[in-house]
């Protein structure tokens, strides 16, 4: 998180003692009471599916990534109302 902010936020400075910040985050998380240690390894399975667009329309799905301005990649998919 801090590295990302350093790259993209000109006014961000890393904490002087980052370990204190990490411990603070962990303590706040534990105090919130959301951890159920019995269900830590529980998995939930659900179906994900693509639905057809309205007749005469297309759906576009795209994604991209940039790593340090040196490596970039992107991809996409266009599908019509018949699934083509």
URRA-V709327 format. One record per pair of residues at least 24 apart in sequence whose C-alpha atoms are under 10 Angstrom apart, sorted by the first residue. I is the first residue (numbers start at 1). J is the second residue. D is the distance in Angstrom with one decimal. If there is no record, write none. Layout:
i=(I & I)
j=(J & J)
d=(D & D)
//
This chain:
i=(4 & 7 & 50 & 51 & 51 & 52 & 52 & 52 & 52 & 52 & 52 & 53 & 53 & 53 & 53 & 53 & 54 & 54 & 54 & 55 & 55 & 55 & 56 & 56 & 56 & 57 & 57 & 58 & 58 & 58 & 59)
j=(68 & 68 & 83 & 81 & 83 & 79 & 80 & 81 & 82 & 83 & 84 & 79 & 80 & 81 & 82 & 83 & 80 & 81 & 82 & 80 & 81 & 82 & 80 & 81 & 82 & 81 & 82 & 82 & 83 & 84 & 83)
d=(10.0 & 8.3 & 9.4 & 9.1 & 8.8 & 8.3 & 7.5 & 5.4 & 7.1 & 6.5 & 10.0 & 8.4 & 6.9 & 5.1 & 8.5 & 8.6 & 8.9 & 6.2 & 9.6 & 8.4 & 5.4 & 8.2 & 7.6 & 6.4 & 9.2 & 6.1 & 9.7 & 9.3 & 9.1 & 9.5 & 9.6)
//
